[in-house]
């Protein structure tokens, strides 16, 4: 009966859509564009900036007011490009802004001051698509838009999956959204939100990992953001691989708007609007609930291992007249999954694995202008993660017993203060301090042999402190030559470890459309707190904690880049890099090959010392045709090597040394319907990349121990098969007078390729199983904007 009711509801919706189409007239729908033009360095509004819609007929444009605000009304829906110019500033073009019938477009546009007087009267517009939002960055950076997150096939509206199409970046073949940059471990990635470091923002995330099955950050909340793959500026610390710098967008401060979405992954609702009349403050909030959990609760699905999760996020903007702008923001997540292992007849449960996790990020920031050329930003935030795992196995007496019990609780109080000043058009300085109080309560015990006595792997609680500071100096020697230098310093109170990391970046625009760039930087990262408190047992069964004095892992990055704007819509980028890794944590055994960075997730229960080394080097190419005339493509290729040397002195492939990766993302949009106001989108992604290395399982020893035991002296000695992945998607956007409907069908691994990528031991079946790449995965999505 329930299924019939849902089918009837769907038919009524389709009939309503057809009736609305029949009743629509020939009038073109329109929308409002509003926003703010600000100085990039000072973040203060620019008066008198001109905003013009390119190729508009009749001409449509406006100018910014005293606070830098502007508004363009009655803009026809579709796609437009705008040109922004202001006396004394470099002109800028923003292309392919999508205009829908339901939501106003709200923009925040930053302009850079011109160096020479002649540029005040001569227009040299720049295409902003490939430039990072952080103008201190000279190499290895990529800006991305919210639309790209939803448009690119295979991304599933997840920014972590989207960046796997960039040069030098790959993902996890089993389906996790882990980010592997230039052969480095995903452990080296740092997630940031609203300018501060945050914990792993993914549901079903394991201890020590930076990825997961589903990102808790809903794409409807995101603004344009940056992703860095190396030699990042001194502003960024506690990372040696990459930086994912996420910005939340501000809500519309002039009009209340809503969106309802339903997809294979979740049901969500987004609301935004002004806090009150004649006040420029705004609110934005989103809540999502697992679709599969909902369907399971009403009896429409019935299978083991239903992923259950919910998440919410918000951003509230509170401008004041004298105290600057306050911003409240947050991200909350909760997830649970109970997976069962059954025999071939599915009549006997051989094992159960129950995972519960929680995520909390809440913060407040204040951006305070100081004079006309400076600002001070202070942020105070609290974040926490709580993961509890329990593994139960069917024993010889046909009763279930607890084989593993884990608890990882972390909480962080963070204070960040940054000061930015523009000394003049050539010189700007940004400096800051960051304090983090780290609290932890971690415990892991196991009894895989069902002896009745648990072995403790880690059991500790307490707190520690991480202090960081930085200073950046940007010197624009000429309009064509920029130098960015700085230093980052860190001090980890837990074991009194500290680092001082100089960094420098150069960019030389030797032709109007071509430039060379260079980046150098020293980088470091603390390990997972559980690693410092691992408990081991000596030959006399005495417990000891070997890793408390483990230092930060470190890397020196060298990057040489070349950019060529072949034409207005076509951009070529090439980068060669070398990374020298040192103080790498390796097992304290002269015969061991174990490197901490090769341990993907979970508790790293080894005795480590900082005596390992490594190196990553490679060449990356990107050819991108920006979205123009309803067509785009992105072709990327990477050739690379990633090596580690443990205490045995032998250089070996790292786990993530795939050697090569290539991607083709391509898409076409078609105008359909009355007055061409609706859109059909076809998108695809083709990926070829080398397999990761894995360690073979020793079956006999695993069966005897009751847990996974790998072949001795064979750590990461086998390489998984090369991967071929085909992702395709279809979208349809239907505009009505005050609403917009968006339908999307996305298929990951549409060819259902099944490549062996690793092997694992199943404690329940006592057999070795092949781990295969994620199989064909379809996803449906519907969003109503109103």
VOGU-3710 file (C-alpha; in Angstrom, 3 decimals, decimal comma):
1> xxxxxxxxxx> 0,000/0,000/0,000  2,828/2,405/0,880  4,600/1,787/-2,419  1,394/2,469/-4,366  0,895/5,763/-2,513  4,414/6,910/-3,358  3,929/6,004/-7,031  0,663/7,954/-7,097  2,409/10,984/-5,562  5,114/10,797/-8,236
11> xxxxxxxxxx> 2,511/10,665/-11,035  0,731/13,714/-9,595  4,014/15,672/-9,527  4,727/14,766/-13,153  1,212/15,720/-14,179  1,548/19,064/-12,371  4,797/19,753/-14,219  3,163/19,063/-17,575  0,168/21,238/-16,686  2,473/24,089/-15,607
21> xxxxxxxxxx> 4,317/23,820/-18,898  1,117/23,928/-20,887  -0,074/27,020/-19,059  3,235/28,921/-19,334  3,277/31,868/-21,692  6,018/33,203/-23,888  7,282/35,709/-21,309  10,969/35,392/-20,487  11,663/34,717/-16,843  14,159/37,000/-15,119
31> xxxxxxxxxx> 16,150/37,193/-11,919  18,130/39,625/-9,781  21,910/39,678/-9,368  23,270/41,427/-6,319  26,620/41,510/-4,593  29,574/43,422/-3,216  32,818/44,649/-4,786  35,716/44,739/-2,298  39,459/45,337/-2,228  41,204/41,951/-2,097
41> xxxxxxxxxx> 43,734/43,017/0,516  41,666/45,213/2,846  38,247/43,489/2,406  36,624/46,935/2,282  33,940/47,943/-0,202  34,858/49,799/-3,397  32,674/52,715/-4,423  31,997/53,390/-8,100  32,988/49,990/-9,508  31,286/49,309/-12,856
51> xxxxxxxxxx> 29,507/45,987/-13,341  28,455/45,227/-16,914  26,758/42,158/-18,394  28,790/41,295/-21,475  26,947/41,108/-24,808  23,702/42,298/-23,210  21,112/43,665/-25,623  19,887/46,128/-24,573  22,931/47,129/-22,529  22,650/46,286/-18,833
61> xxxxxxxxxx> 25,038/47,496/-16,163  25,320/49,324/-12,868  27,823/50,769/-10,385  28,591/49,941/-6,760  27,449/52,256/-3,946  29,438/53,686/-1,030  29,685/50,259/0,624  30,594/48,455/-2,592  27,130/46,942/-3,020  25,424/46,633/-6,394
71> xxxxxxxxxx> 22,215/45,218/-7,845  21,164/44,217/-11,353  17,450/43,565/-11,828  15,471/41,886/-14,591  18,368/39,722/-15,806  17,161/37,020/-18,199  17,736/33,494/-16,917  20,373/31,336/-18,528  24,113/31,951/-18,438  25,810/35,330/-18,479
81> xxxxxxxxxx> 29,317/36,772/-18,112  30,045/40,035/-16,328  32,878/42,559/-16,541  33,968/44,459/-13,426  36,181/47,558/-13,549  37,122/50,218/-11,045  39,449/53,185/-11,251  42,857/52,154/-9,903  42,124/48,416/-9,976  42,732/45,566/-12,397
91> xxxxxxxxxx> 39,619/44,723/-14,386  38,095/41,282/-14,017  35,745/39,038/-15,958  33,550/36,356/-14,393  32,160/33,986/-16,988  29,196/31,614/-17,149  27,227/32,699/-14,126  24,131/30,528/-14,063  20,871/32,440/-13,579  17,811/30,480/-12,442
101> xxxxxxxxxx> 14,235/31,562/-11,951  13,950/30,721/-8,235  17,107/32,012/-6,563  18,787/35,371/-6,719  22,499/35,322/-7,518  24,630/36,807/-4,740  28,288/37,559/-5,548  31,305/38,741/-3,593  33,953/40,026/-6,000  37,478/40,980/-4,992
111> xxxxxxxxxx> 39,631/43,318/-7,095  43,400/43,822/-6,987  44,860/47,323/-7,007  46,771/48,294/-10,160  50,479/49,050/-9,880  50,827/51,524/-12,734  48,856/54,642/-13,524  48,302/53,585/-17,138  46,280/50,573/-16,044  43,785/52,939/-14,491
121> xxxxxxxxxx> 42,596/53,905/-17,955  43,534/50,837/-19,996  41,357/47,780/-19,470  43,171/44,448/-19,118  40,446/42,071/-17,985  41,559/38,813/-16,400  39,731/35,518/-16,536  39,207/34,537/-12,908  38,396/30,872/-13,489  41,825/29,314/-12,852
131> xxxxxxxxxx> 43,050/31,778/-10,215  42,937/30,836/-6,541  40,986/32,970/-4,097  44,111/33,239/-1,945  46,275/35,648/-3,968  49,348/34,795/-1,870  49,504/31,443/-3,703  51,738/31,295/-6,789  51,826/27,527/-7,541  49,890/24,281/-7,116
141> xxxxxxxxxx> 46,529/25,905/-6,434  43,108/25,393/-7,983  39,932/27,357/-7,329  36,637/25,556/-7,765  33,018/26,625/-7,825  29,911/25,124/-6,303  28,550/24,474/-9,773  31,578/22,354/-10,661  31,015/20,268/-7,539  27,518/19,404/-8,761
151> xxxxxxxxxx> 28,282/19,325/-12,507  31,324/17,036/-12,733  30,376/13,393/-13,209  31,222/11,093/-10,337  31,513/13,889/-7,795  28,072/13,173/-6,272  28,021/16,802/-5,050  31,077/15,999/-2,931  34,033/18,403/-3,315  36,470/15,689/-2,169
161> xxxxxxxxxx> 35,416/13,442/-5,058  35,443/16,358/-7,492  39,116/17,229/-6,962  40,159/13,696/-7,975  39,867/14,980/-11,550  42,661/17,526/-11,030  46,234/16,848/-12,116  48,259/15,125/-9,396  45,177/14,066/-7,440  43,574/10,636/-7,235
171> xxxxxxxxxx> 41,009/8,926/-5,075  40,427/5,603/-3,393  39,376/2,730/-5,640  37,086/1,140/-3,024  34,765/4,139/-2,953  36,016/6,275/-0,076  36,532/9,958/-0,889  40,118/10,002/0,401  42,368/12,498/-1,382  45,776/11,274/-2,565
181> xxxxxxxxxx> 47,999/14,157/-3,683  51,223/13,562/-5,617  51,665/10,084/-4,140  51,370/11,291/-0,552  49,285/9,611/2,097  45,774/11,066/2,587  46,892/11,611/6,204  48,800/14,665/4,960  45,631/16,500/3,859  44,228/19,320/5,948
191> xxxxxxxxxx> 40,540/20,285/5,877  39,744/23,937/6,590  36,407/25,732/6,888  35,952/29,481/7,265  39,698/29,917/7,706  40,337/27,354/10,467  41,479/23,729/10,508  38,631/21,295/11,185  38,487/17,544/11,849  37,738/15,093/9,042
201> xxxxxxxxxx> 34,256/16,246/7,846  33,138/12,826/6,537  30,616/10,295/7,758  31,947/6,826/8,670  35,502/8,155/8,992  38,044/5,893/10,660  40,702/6,946/13,175  43,654/8,560/11,490  41,927/9,043/8,132  40,923/12,208/6,286
211> xxxxxxxxxx> 38,263/10,619/4,075  35,063/8,650/4,399  32,043/7,347/2,558  29,959/10,550/2,473  30,962/14,155/3,069  28,964/15,913/5,783  29,454/19,264/4,007  26,426/19,764/1,778  27,350/21,424/-1,520  24,377/23,798/-1,208
221> xxxxxxxxxx> 26,275/25,501/1,624  29,544/26,054/-0,215  31,003/29,146/-1,819  33,943/29,223/-4,202  36,928/27,613/-2,506  40,593/26,663/-2,979  42,478/23,393/-3,179  46,276/23,293/-2,898  48,542/20,392/-3,850  51,938/21,620/-2,686
231> xxxxxxxxxx> 54,280/24,454/-1,668  51,389/26,275/0,019  51,955/29,660/1,595  53,016/30,289/5,194  49,394/30,811/6,241  48,840/27,047/6,124  50,460/24,804/8,738  50,098/21,274/10,106  49,919/19,669/6,647  52,505/18,260/4,235
241> xxxxxxxxxx> 50,360/16,990/1,348  47,470/19,312/0,461  45,037/21,918/1,749  41,271/21,846/1,205  40,242/25,424/2,039  36,434/25,460/2,130  34,316/28,612/2,353  30,663/28,679/3,334  28,572/31,078/1,332  26,527/33,802/2,966
251> xxxxxxxxxx> 22,760/33,679/2,733  20,768/36,115/0,629  20,364/39,238/2,798  17,469/40,653/0,744  15,098/37,756/0,048  13,981/34,563/1,801  14,706/31,465/-0,308  14,366/27,724/0,204  15,420/24,492/-1,463  14,223/20,935/-0,930
261> xxxxxxxxxx> 16,271/18,024/-2,186  15,834/14,287/-2,382  18,540/11,918/-3,542  19,812/8,403/-3,117  22,002/9,727/-0,313  19,718/11,999/1,603  16,701/14,230/1,997  17,720/17,798/2,731  16,246/21,243/3,202  18,050/24,573/2,838
271> xxxxxxxxxx> 16,766/27,956/4,012  18,322/31,401/3,747  17,372/35,043/3,884  17,694/38,378/5,689  17,553/38,475/9,473  15,338/41,539/9,439  14,239/44,352/7,171  16,758/47,100/6,351  19,627/45,093/7,866  22,387/43,522/5,805
281> xxxxxxxxxx> 22,717/40,477/8,051  21,674/37,061/6,765  21,163/33,421/7,725  21,833/30,173/5,855  21,120/26,663/7,147  20,885/23,137/5,782  19,747/19,821/7,261  20,102/16,393/5,638  18,772/12,986/6,651  19,813/9,642/5,196
291> xxxxxxxxxx> 17,399/8,481/2,495  18,254/4,824/3,033  17,553/5,113/6,750  14,191/6,696/6,028  13,303/3,982/3,510  14,469/1,332/5,958  12,312/2,797/8,724  9,155/2,672/6,582  9,926/-0,816/5,299  10,721/-0,033/1,647
301> xxxxxxxxxx> 14,236/-1,453/1,807  15,461/-4,475/3,686  19,152/-5,257/3,622  21,989/-5,434/6,106  24,408/-2,595/6,579  22,071/0,366/5,951  24,173/3,538/6,322  22,311/5,875/8,655  23,405/9,460/9,004  22,246/13,036/9,381
311> xxxxxxxxxx> 24,076/16,334/9,229  23,422/20,033/9,472  25,343/23,221/8,844  24,716/26,926/9,196  26,193/30,379/8,708  24,820/33,566/10,249  26,290/36,938/9,227  25,918/39,861/11,667  27,374/43,165/10,412  27,766/46,033/12,855
321> xxxxxxxxxx> 28,584/49,700/12,346  31,588/49,961/14,658  32,591/46,457/15,713  33,016/44,947/12,250  31,263/41,845/10,923  30,503/38,840/13,125  29,929/35,402/11,630  28,518/32,336/13,365  29,079/29,013/11,604  28,764/25,328/12,322
331> xxxxxxxxxx> 28,795/21,772/11,001  27,189/18,823/12,798  27,108/15,178/11,776  25,974/11,835/13,155  26,290/8,406/11,528  25,845/4,727/12,265  26,152/1,498/10,328  25,712/-2,114/11,396  27,304/-4,398/8,820  26,873/-8,161/8,923
341> xxxxxxxxxx> 28,921/-10,971/7,414  26,812/-14,020/6,540  27,481/-17,436/5,061  26,761/-18,190/1,403  23,182/-19,219/2,193  22,686/-16,030/4,218  21,256/-18,095/7,066  24,010/-17,681/9,634  25,554/-14,430/10,783  29,303/-14,950/10,993
351> xxxxxxxxxx> 30,199/-11,477/12,176  28,903/-7,986/12,916  30,645/-4,631/12,768  28,934/-1,665/14,392  30,269/1,875/13,824  28,937/5,030/15,491  30,432/8,466/14,941  29,652/12,097/15,720  31,105/15,352/14,409  30,772/18,876/15,824
361> xxxxxxxxxx> 32,233/22,156/14,541  30,947/25,466/15,948  32,684/28,807/15,610  32,392/32,571/15,705  34,571/35,055/13,850  34,911/38,814/13,726  36,299/40,763/10,781  37,233/44,256/11,955  38,440/46,919/9,490  41,327/49,005/10,823
371> xxxxxxxxxx> 41,649/52,254/8,937  41,319/52,025/5,176  44,100/49,544/4,458  44,003/46,894/7,178  41,754/44,405/8,915  41,927/42,091/11,909  40,118/38,749/11,929  39,622/36,731/15,107  38,038/33,290/15,184  37,115/31,131/18,168
381> xxxxxxxxxx> 35,905/27,586/17,485  35,124/24,291/19,170  35,195/20,988/17,315  34,907/17,365/18,378  34,791/13,876/16,931  33,577/10,710/18,610  33,962/7,295/16,988  33,020/3,990/18,603  33,529/0,646/16,867  32,563/-2,833/18,011
391> xxxxxxxxxx> 33,324/-6,028/16,112  31,552/-9,272/17,035  32,451/-12,687/15,604  30,739/-16,091/15,721  32,829/-18,336/17,949  33,401/-22,095/17,837  30,539/-22,563/20,295  28,171/-20,820/17,818  27,777/-17,756/20,043  28,835/-14,223/19,170
401> xxxxxxxxxx> 31,727/-12,698/21,093  33,261/-9,211/21,130  36,548/-9,346/19,225  37,296/-5,605/19,073  36,114/-2,551/20,941  37,386/0,937/20,080  36,632/4,438/21,309  38,255/7,557/19,845  37,079/10,865/21,285  38,820/14,105/20,331
411> xxxxxxxxxx> 37,915/17,701/21,083  39,608/20,911/19,998  39,340/24,487/21,245  40,877/26,769/18,654  41,688/30,457/18,533  43,008/32,084/15,351  43,935/35,738/14,893  45,135/37,175/11,575  46,124/40,709/10,691  46,310/41,890/7,080
421> xxxxxxxxxx> 47,573/45,240/5,889  48,175/46,753/2,472  51,207/48,992/2,845  50,780/50,232/-0,735  49,847/48,855/-4,135  53,091/46,833/-4,220  53,358/45,521/-0,670  50,965/43,664/1,596  51,602/41,700/4,773  49,512/39,045/6,490
431> xxxxxxxxxx> 50,447/37,619/9,875  48,692/35,438/12,389  48,766/33,244/15,468  46,854/30,027/16,129  46,319/28,142/19,380  44,733/24,689/19,624  43,886/22,841/22,828  43,633/19,142/22,041  41,616/16,917/24,341  41,426/13,157/23,890
441> xxxxxxxxxx> 39,976/9,976/25,366  41,083/6,980/23,311  40,827/3,257/23,984  41,190/0,133/21,869  41,033/-3,439/23,179  40,806/-6,759/21,343  40,212/-10,438/21,975  40,315/-12,000/18,511  41,066/-15,475/19,910  38,061/-15,368/22,292
451> xxxxxxxxxx> 40,164/-16,016/25,378  37,949/-13,941/27,635  40,797/-11,531/28,353  41,194/-8,352/26,300  44,548/-7,042/25,089  44,872/-3,256/25,353  46,337/-1,504/22,310  45,796/2,025/23,588  44,142/3,527/26,651  44,758/7,164/27,405
461> xxxxxxxxxx> 43,029/10,438/28,083  44,251/13,948/28,633  45,046/17,145/26,785  47,853/18,905/24,968  48,480/22,132/23,064  49,589/23,146/19,577  50,868/26,677/18,954  51,344/28,063/15,442  52,257/31,432/13,956  53,034/32,787/10,514
471> xxxxxxxxxx> 53,895/35,878/8,524  53,467/36,400/4,761  54,843/39,265/2,683  53,618/39,817/-0,860  55,800/42,116/-2,960  54,621/43,012/-6,463  57,921/44,212/-7,921  56,180/45,072/-11,172  52,751/44,300/-12,561  54,342/41,204/-14,143
481> xxxxxxxxxx> 56,583/39,976/-11,327  55,374/38,982/-7,839  57,300/37,535/-4,884  55,575/36,005/-1,853  57,779/35,082/1,093  57,020/33,983/4,605  57,663/31,646/7,505  55,468/29,313/9,554  56,357/28,121/13,054  54,796/25,311/15,137
491> xxxxxxxxxx> 55,268/24,067/18,700  53,649/20,823/19,961  53,481/20,828/23,754  52,892/17,075/24,067  56,552/16,304/23,436  58,041/19,814/23,009  58,567/19,321/19,285  58,824/22,475/17,157  59,458/23,499/13,540  60,389/26,699/11,712
501> xxxxxxxxxx> 59,380/26,555/8,055  60,493/29,182/5,485  58,489/29,461/2,264  58,733/31,493/-0,923  56,791/31,779/-4,177  57,519/33,630/-7,420  55,357/34,438/-10,422  56,647/36,083/-13,590  54,191/37,105/-16,326  56,666/37,243/-19,225
511> xxxxxxxxxx> 53,887/37,620/-21,833  50,352/38,925/-21,498  48,993/35,377/-21,585  51,925/33,315/-20,243  53,726/33,041/-16,936  56,316/31,031/-15,050  56,028/30,301/-11,336  58,152/28,731/-8,634  57,380/27,576/-5,127  59,513/26,367/-2,245
521> xxxxxxxxxx> 58,387/25,459/1,231  59,057/23,385/4,320  55,980/21,688/5,772  55,177/19,452/8,739  52,275/17,687/10,405  51,532/16,131/13,772  50,373/12,508/13,815  47,026/11,185/15,027  46,880/11,445/18,794  46,274/7,712/19,151
531> xxxxxxxxxx> 49,659/7,038/17,546  51,484/8,836/20,389  49,781/6,693/23,044  49,950/3,224/21,485  50,688/0,587/24,120  52,964/-2,334/23,261  54,118/-5,356/25,258  57,677/-6,577/25,648  58,820/-10,195/25,916  57,891/-10,232/29,591
541> xxxxxxxxxx> 54,434/-8,833/28,798  55,243/-5,475/30,348  53,381/-2,540/28,827  55,248/0,438/27,395  54,365/3,504/25,317  57,087/4,036/22,682  55,746/6,917/20,567  55,258/9,821/22,967  58,338/11,613/21,671  57,532/11,098/18,000
551> xxxxxxxxxx> 58,321/14,250/16,037  56,250/15,775/13,244  56,671/14,278/9,783  58,246/16,827/7,438  58,575/17,576/3,741  60,334/20,130/1,573  58,434/21,041/-1,608  59,918/22,392/-4,837  57,526/23,313/-7,670  58,140/24,846/-11,105
561> xxxxxxxxxx> 55,054/25,886/-13,069  54,053/27,234/-16,464  50,684/28,787/-17,377  49,429/29,693/-20,855  46,063/31,314/-21,480  45,835/30,003/-25,050  42,704/32,020/-25,659  39,903/33,510/-23,614  38,398/30,072/-22,869  41,374/27,702/-23,085
571> xxxxxxxxxx> 44,040/27,358/-20,403  47,171/25,188/-20,328  49,011/24,483/-17,097  52,144/22,406/-16,453  53,947/21,762/-13,172  57,051/19,764/-12,275  57,672/19,047/-8,605  60,026/17,336/-6,196  59,255/16,615/-2,538  61,932/15,614/-0,050
581> xxxxxxxxxx> 60,355/13,831/2,940  62,302/13,457/6,179  61,699/12,689/9,860  59,268/10,128/8,472  57,896/7,777/11,143  59,043/4,177/10,491  59,006/1,049/12,649  61,910/0,862/15,083  63,264/-2,355/13,618  66,285/-2,544/11,259
591> xxxxxxxxxx> 64,579/-5,350/9,343  61,190/-3,644/9,025  59,671/-2,000/5,953  56,743/-0,389/7,793  56,150/3,341/7,265  53,427/5,181/9,183  52,203/7,065/6,100  51,464/3,742/4,390  48,992/2,760/7,122  45,728/3,874/5,626
601> xxxxxxxxxx> 43,520/4,089/8,707  42,892/2,678/12,142  45,289/2,329/15,040  48,980/2,312/14,055  50,230/0,004/16,827  53,959/-0,066/16,176  57,070/1,331/17,813  57,964/4,270/15,534  61,058/6,430/15,196  61,598/9,485/12,965
611> xxxxxxxxxx> 64,402/7,959/10,926  62,637/7,287/7,631  62,946/9,275/4,426  60,980/9,569/1,228  60,656/11,399/-2,034  57,914/12,265/-4,488  58,530/13,714/-7,919  56,508/14,073/-11,071  55,124/16,079/-13,967  51,529/17,297/-14,328
621> xxxxxxxxxx> 49,637/18,720/-17,290  46,169/20,274/-17,461  44,286/21,538/-20,486  41,009/23,169/-19,550  38,358/24,654/-21,791  36,271/26,828/-19,528  32,510/26,489/-19,813  31,699/28,526/-22,923  28,918/28,214/-25,476  27,473/25,456/-23,306
631> xxxxxxxxxx> 30,533/23,203/-23,599  33,589/22,444/-21,436  36,322/19,896/-20,965  39,230/19,272/-18,605  42,069/16,953/-19,622  44,664/16,161/-16,950  47,641/13,847/-16,815  50,232/12,975/-14,175  53,426/10,910/-14,230  54,966/10,461/-10,798
641> xxxxxxxxxx> 57,026/8,365/-8,399  56,547/8,028/-4,652  59,197/6,220/-2,575  59,984/5,537/1,081  63,043/4,224/2,870  62,569/2,518/6,248  65,246/1,452/8,747  66,412/-1,398/6,538  67,846/1,240/4,185  66,095/-0,068/1,070
651> xxxxxxxxxx> 64,056/2,364/-1,048  60,618/0,990/-1,959  57,392/2,125/-3,577  54,987/3,836/-1,235  51,498/2,461/-0,916  50,153/5,285/-3,083  52,691/5,114/-5,917  50,304/4,604/-8,824  52,913/5,966/-11,287  50,360/7,627/-13,546
661> xxxxxxxxxx> 46,859/9,065/-13,666  44,854/10,666/-16,451  41,346/12,123/-16,509  39,008/13,509/-19,112  36,015/15,475/-17,866  33,685/16,681/-20,578  30,193/18,078/-20,729  27,627/19,735/-22,936  24,538/21,739/-22,045  21,502/22,115/-24,305
671> xxxxxxxxxx> 18,856/24,818/-24,188  15,358/23,368/-24,416  11,755/24,342/-23,781  9,874/27,519/-24,425  12,249/30,446/-25,000  15,175/28,090/-24,365  14,842/28,680/-20,630  15,390/25,077/-19,522  18,648/23,126/-19,609  19,682/19,540/-20,309
681> xxxxxxxxxx> 23,200/18,630/-19,240  25,261/15,631/-20,338  28,545/15,055/-18,496  31,160/12,351/-18,411  34,443/11,477/-16,754  36,976/8,882/-17,896  39,815/7,919/-15,566  42,843/5,695/-16,077  45,293/5,341/-13,205  47,811/2,927/-11,765
691> xxxxxxxxxx> 46,920/0,683/-8,867  48,055/1,203/-5,296  50,407/-1,194/-3,545  49,144/-3,620/-0,901  50,541/-6,255/1,466  49,580/-9,913/0,862  47,797/-11,742/3,682  49,316/-14,779/5,411  46,287/-17,080/5,547  47,584/-19,715/7,964
701> xxxxxxxxxx> 48,895/-17,202/10,495  45,710/-15,145/10,207  43,540/-18,188/10,897  45,696/-19,075/13,903  45,679/-15,524/15,312  42,003/-14,852/14,584  42,899/-11,547/12,959  44,679/-10,284/9,862  48,371/-11,207/9,711  50,323/-10,087/6,676
711> xxxxxxxxxx> 53,141/-11,970/5,008  56,415/-11,177/6,730  58,825/-8,945/4,832  56,209/-8,315/2,125  54,856/-4,917/3,152  53,257/-3,235/0,124  55,081/-5,544/-2,252  52,189/-6,140/-4,651  50,541/-3,574/-6,882  46,835/-3,618/-7,575
721> xxxxxxxxxx> 45,607/-3,726/-11,153  45,307/-0,504/-13,142  41,923/1,152/-12,777  39,516/2,223/-15,491  36,557/4,282/-14,299  33,737/5,676/-16,424  31,332/8,100/-14,720  28,361/9,596/-16,547  25,563/11,939/-15,531  22,412/13,484/-16,957
731> xxxxxxxxxx> 20,732/16,606/-15,579  17,608/18,568/-16,401  16,830/22,045/-15,031  13,272/23,233/-15,417  12,551/26,928/-14,765  9,159/28,254/-13,749  8,140/31,764/-12,749  9,161/31,465/-9,090  10,506/27,934/-8,856  13,214/25,819/-10,405
741> xxxxxxxxxx> 13,281/22,022/-10,599  16,542/20,144/-11,015  16,763/16,433/-11,833  20,057/14,562/-11,959  21,020/10,956/-12,651  24,648/10,073/-11,896  26,352/6,702/-12,444  29,740/5,939/-10,971  31,727/3,202/-12,697  29,085/2,909/-15,419
751> xxxxxxxxxx> 31,024/0,083/-17,117  31,002/-1,861/-13,814  34,703/-2,551/-14,130  35,906/-4,876/-11,317  39,606/-4,449/-10,777  41,400/-6,177/-7,901  43,023/-3,480/-5,798  43,969/-5,365/-2,618  43,276/-8,438/-0,517  42,025/-8,786/3,043
761> xxxxxxxxxx> 41,405/-11,457/5,645  37,809/-11,977/6,762  37,788/-12,854/10,477  34,247/-14,193/10,179  34,697/-16,551/7,205  38,408/-17,247/7,906  39,205/-16,686/4,236  41,193/-14,251/2,105  38,990/-12,002/-0,012  39,864/-9,811/-2,991
771> xxxxxxxxxx> 39,105/-6,153/-2,531  37,671/-4,782/-5,769  37,080/-1,260/-6,961  33,709/0,267/-6,233  31,120/-1,401/-8,452  28,470/0,365/-10,540  26,698/2,889/-8,325  23,695/4,849/-9,617  22,457/7,980/-7,886  19,231/9,927/-8,367
781> xxxxxx> 18,689/13,497/-7,221  15,832/15,985/-7,310  16,015/19,580/-6,006  13,196/22,104/-5,823  14,238/25,753/-5,452  11,518/28,153/-4,326
//
